[in-house]
């Protein structure tokens, strides 16, 4: 997430969106494992938030 913050500061929105997509893909592929490794994280909420961000990138055609 620090990379995303830095890309936002640099106004590099292509990399922001690329990073969101990559994180979302990794969450999707590793969902059950992430729940075991980090049970304190609400992965359903995290996935929903990342998906929303990715959809915003799609709307902006980034």
Phi and psi in radians as a Rosetta constraint file:
Dihedral C 1 N 2 CA 2 C 2 CIRCULARHARMONIC -1.117 0.35
Dihedral N 2 CA 2 C 2 N 3 CIRCULARHARMONIC -0.612 0.35
Dihedral C 2 N 3 CA 3 C 3 CIRCULARHARMONIC -1.077 0.35
Dihedral N 3 CA 3 C 3 N 4 CIRCULARHARMONIC -0.745 0.35
Dihedral C 3 N 4 CA 4 C 4 CIRCULARHARMONIC -1.067 0.35
Dihedral N 4 CA 4 C 4 N 5 CIRCULARHARMONIC -0.765 0.35
Dihedral C 4 N 5 CA 5 C 5 CIRCULARHARMONIC -1.034 0.35
Dihedral N 5 CA 5 C 5 N 6 CIRCULARHARMONIC -0.741 0.35
Dihedral C 5 N 6 CA 6 C 6 CIRCULARHARMONIC -1.179 0.35
Dihedral N 6 CA 6 C 6 N 7 CIRCULARHARMONIC -0.731 0.35
Dihedral C 6 N 7 CA 7 C 7 CIRCULARHARMONIC -1.086 0.35
Dihedral N 7 CA 7 C 7 N 8 CIRCULARHARMONIC -0.661 0.35
Dihedral C 7 N 8 CA 8 C 8 CIRCULARHARMONIC -1.114 0.35
Dihedral N 8 CA 8 C 8 N 9 CIRCULARHARMONIC -0.778 0.35
Dihedral C 8 N 9 CA 9 C 9 CIRCULARHARMONIC -1.023 0.35
Dihedral N 9 CA 9 C 9 N 10 CIRCULARHARMONIC -0.644 0.35
Dihedral C 9 N 10 CA 10 C 10 CIRCULARHARMONIC -1.477 0.35
Dihedral N 10 CA 10 C 10 N 11 CIRCULARHARMONIC -0.037 0.35
Dihedral C 10 N 11 CA 11 C 11 CIRCULARHARMONIC 1.024 0.35
Dihedral N 11 CA 11 C 11 N 12 CIRCULARHARMONIC 0.597 0.35
Dihedral C 11 N 12 CA 12 C 12 CIRCULARHARMONIC -1.689 0.35
Dihedral N 12 CA 12 C 12 N 13 CIRCULARHARMONIC 1.364 0.35
Dihedral C 12 N 13 CA 13 C 13 CIRCULARHARMONIC -1.272 0.35
Dihedral N 13 CA 13 C 13 N 14 CIRCULARHARMONIC -0.413 0.35
Dihedral C 13 N 14 CA 14 C 14 CIRCULARHARMONIC -1.087 0.35
Dihedral N 14 CA 14 C 14 N 15 CIRCULARHARMONIC -0.771 0.35
Dihedral C 14 N 15 CA 15 C 15 CIRCULARHARMONIC -1.262 0.35
Dihedral N 15 CA 15 C 15 N 16 CIRCULARHARMONIC -0.565 0.35
Dihedral C 15 N 16 CA 16 C 16 CIRCULARHARMONIC -1.024 0.35
Dihedral N 16 CA 16 C 16 N 17 CIRCULARHARMONIC -0.881 0.35
Dihedral C 16 N 17 CA 17 C 17 CIRCULARHARMONIC -1.172 0.35
Dihedral N 17 CA 17 C 17 N 18 CIRCULARHARMONIC -0.697 0.35
Dihedral C 17 N 18 CA 18 C 18 CIRCULARHARMONIC -1.068 0.35
Dihedral N 18 CA 18 C 18 N 19 CIRCULARHARMONIC -0.717 0.35
Dihedral C 18 N 19 CA 19 C 19 CIRCULARHARMONIC -1.189 0.35
Dihedral N 19 CA 19 C 19 N 20 CIRCULARHARMONIC -0.749 0.35
Dihedral C 19 N 20 CA 20 C 20 CIRCULARHARMONIC -0.990 0.35
Dihedral N 20 CA 20 C 20 N 21 CIRCULARHARMONIC -0.790 0.35
Dihedral C 20 N 21 CA 21 C 21 CIRCULARHARMONIC -1.097 0.35
Dihedral N 21 CA 21 C 21 N 22 CIRCULARHARMONIC -0.732 0.35
Dihedral C 21 N 22 CA 22 C 22 CIRCULARHARMONIC -1.141 0.35
Dihedral N 22 CA 22 C 22 N 23 CIRCULARHARMONIC -0.776 0.35
Dihedral C 22 N 23 CA 23 C 23 CIRCULARHARMONIC -1.093 0.35
Dihedral N 23 CA 23 C 23 N 24 CIRCULARHARMONIC -0.785 0.35
Dihedral C 23 N 24 CA 24 C 24 CIRCULARHARMONIC -1.065 0.35
Dihedral N 24 CA 24 C 24 N 25 CIRCULARHARMONIC -0.738 0.35
Dihedral C 24 N 25 CA 25 C 25 CIRCULARHARMONIC -1.088 0.35
Dihedral N 25 CA 25 C 25 N 26 CIRCULARHARMONIC -0.753 0.35
Dihedral C 25 N 26 CA 26 C 26 CIRCULARHARMONIC -1.170 0.35
Dihedral N 26 CA 26 C 26 N 27 CIRCULARHARMONIC -0.682 0.35
Dihedral C 26 N 27 CA 27 C 27 CIRCULARHARMONIC -1.082 0.35
Dihedral N 27 CA 27 C 27 N 28 CIRCULARHARMONIC -0.800 0.35
Dihedral C 27 N 28 CA 28 C 28 CIRCULARHARMONIC -1.059 0.35
Dihedral N 28 CA 28 C 28 N 29 CIRCULARHARMONIC -0.813 0.35
Dihedral C 28 N 29 CA 29 C 29 CIRCULARHARMONIC -1.224 0.35
Dihedral N 29 CA 29 C 29 N 30 CIRCULARHARMONIC -0.478 0.35
Dihedral C 29 N 30 CA 30 C 30 CIRCULARHARMONIC -2.079 0.35
Dihedral N 30 CA 30 C 30 N 31 CIRCULARHARMONIC 0.421 0.35
Dihedral C 30 N 31 CA 31 C 31 CIRCULARHARMONIC -0.949 0.35
Dihedral N 31 CA 31 C 31 N 32 CIRCULARHARMONIC -0.938 0.35
Dihedral C 31 N 32 CA 32 C 32 CIRCULARHARMONIC -1.103 0.35
Dihedral N 32 CA 32 C 32 N 33 CIRCULARHARMONIC -0.714 0.35
Dihedral C 32 N 33 CA 33 C 33 CIRCULARHARMONIC -1.140 0.35
Dihedral N 33 CA 33 C 33 N 34 CIRCULARHARMONIC -0.689 0.35
Dihedral C 33 N 34 CA 34 C 34 CIRCULARHARMONIC -1.109 0.35
Dihedral N 34 CA 34 C 34 N 35 CIRCULARHARMONIC -0.666 0.35
Dihedral C 34 N 35 CA 35 C 35 CIRCULARHARMONIC -1.086 0.35
Dihedral N 35 CA 35 C 35 N 36 CIRCULARHARMONIC -0.630 0.35
Dihedral C 35 N 36 CA 36 C 36 CIRCULARHARMONIC -1.289 0.35
Dihedral N 36 CA 36 C 36 N 37 CIRCULARHARMONIC -0.732 0.35
Dihedral C 36 N 37 CA 37 C 37 CIRCULARHARMONIC -1.290 0.35
Dihedral N 37 CA 37 C 37 N 38 CIRCULARHARMONIC -0.699 0.35
Dihedral C 37 N 38 CA 38 C 38 CIRCULARHARMONIC -2.226 0.35
Dihedral N 38 CA 38 C 38 N 39 CIRCULARHARMONIC 1.252 0.35
Dihedral C 38 N 39 CA 39 C 39 CIRCULARHARMONIC -1.170 0.35
Dihedral N 39 CA 39 C 39 N 40 CIRCULARHARMONIC -0.309 0.35
Dihedral C 39 N 40 CA 40 C 40 CIRCULARHARMONIC -1.360 0.35
Dihedral N 40 CA 40 C 40 N 41 CIRCULARHARMONIC -0.226 0.35
Dihedral C 40 N 41 CA 41 C 41 CIRCULARHARMONIC -1.574 0.35
Dihedral N 41 CA 41 C 41 N 42 CIRCULARHARMONIC 2.348 0.35
Dihedral C 41 N 42 CA 42 C 42 CIRCULARHARMONIC -1.445 0.35
Dihedral N 42 CA 42 C 42 N 43 CIRCULARHARMONIC 1.614 0.35
Dihedral C 42 N 43 CA 43 C 43 CIRCULARHARMONIC -1.219 0.35
Dihedral N 43 CA 43 C 43 N 44 CIRCULARHARMONIC -0.452 0.35
Dihedral C 43 N 44 CA 44 C 44 CIRCULARHARMONIC -1.151 0.35
Dihedral N 44 CA 44 C 44 N 45 CIRCULARHARMONIC -0.777 0.35
Dihedral C 44 N 45 CA 45 C 45 CIRCULARHARMONIC -1.166 0.35
Dihedral N 45 CA 45 C 45 N 46 CIRCULARHARMONIC -0.735 0.35
Dihedral C 45 N 46 CA 46 C 46 CIRCULARHARMONIC -1.089 0.35
Dihedral N 46 CA 46 C 46 N 47 CIRCULARHARMONIC -0.784 0.35
Dihedral C 46 N 47 CA 47 C 47 CIRCULARHARMONIC -1.099 0.35
Dihedral N 47 CA 47 C 47 N 48 CIRCULARHARMONIC -0.739 0.35
Dihedral C 47 N 48 CA 48 C 48 CIRCULARHARMONIC -1.085 0.35
Dihedral N 48 CA 48 C 48 N 49 CIRCULARHARMONIC -0.771 0.35
Dihedral C 48 N 49 CA 49 C 49 CIRCULARHARMONIC -1.114 0.35
Dihedral N 49 CA 49 C 49 N 50 CIRCULARHARMONIC -0.784 0.35
Dihedral C 49 N 50 CA 50 C 50 CIRCULARHARMONIC -1.141 0.35
Dihedral N 50 CA 50 C 50 N 51 CIRCULARHARMONIC -0.669 0.35
Dihedral C 50 N 51 CA 51 C 51 CIRCULARHARMONIC -1.118 0.35
Dihedral N 51 CA 51 C 51 N 52 CIRCULARHARMONIC -0.703 0.35
Dihedral C 51 N 52 CA 52 C 52 CIRCULARHARMONIC -1.084 0.35
Dihedral N 52 CA 52 C 52 N 53 CIRCULARHARMONIC -0.763 0.35
Dihedral C 52 N 53 CA 53 C 53 CIRCULARHARMONIC -1.103 0.35
Dihedral N 53 CA 53 C 53 N 54 CIRCULARHARMONIC -0.735 0.35
Dihedral C 53 N 54 CA 54 C 54 CIRCULARHARMONIC -1.110 0.35
Dihedral N 54 CA 54 C 54 N 55 CIRCULARHARMONIC -0.693 0.35
Dihedral C 54 N 55 CA 55 C 55 CIRCULARHARMONIC -1.115 0.35
Dihedral N 55 CA 55 C 55 N 56 CIRCULARHARMONIC -0.648 0.35
Dihedral C 55 N 56 CA 56 C 56 CIRCULARHARMONIC -1.100 0.35
Dihedral N 56 CA 56 C 56 N 57 CIRCULARHARMONIC -0.676 0.35
Dihedral C 56 N 57 CA 57 C 57 CIRCULARHARMONIC -1.109 0.35
Dihedral N 57 CA 57 C 57 N 58 CIRCULARHARMONIC -0.730 0.35
Dihedral C 57 N 58 CA 58 C 58 CIRCULARHARMONIC -1.102 0.35
Dihedral N 58 CA 58 C 58 N 59 CIRCULARHARMONIC -0.734 0.35
Dihedral C 58 N 59 CA 59 C 59 CIRCULARHARMONIC -1.078 0.35
Dihedral N 59 CA 59 C 59 N 60 CIRCULARHARMONIC -0.652 0.35
Dihedral C 59 N 60 CA 60 C 60 CIRCULARHARMONIC -1.440 0.35
Dihedral N 60 CA 60 C 60 N 61 CIRCULARHARMONIC -0.021 0.35
Dihedral C 60 N 61 CA 61 C 61 CIRCULARHARMONIC 0.988 0.35
Dihedral N 61 CA 61 C 61 N 62 CIRCULARHARMONIC 0.765 0.35
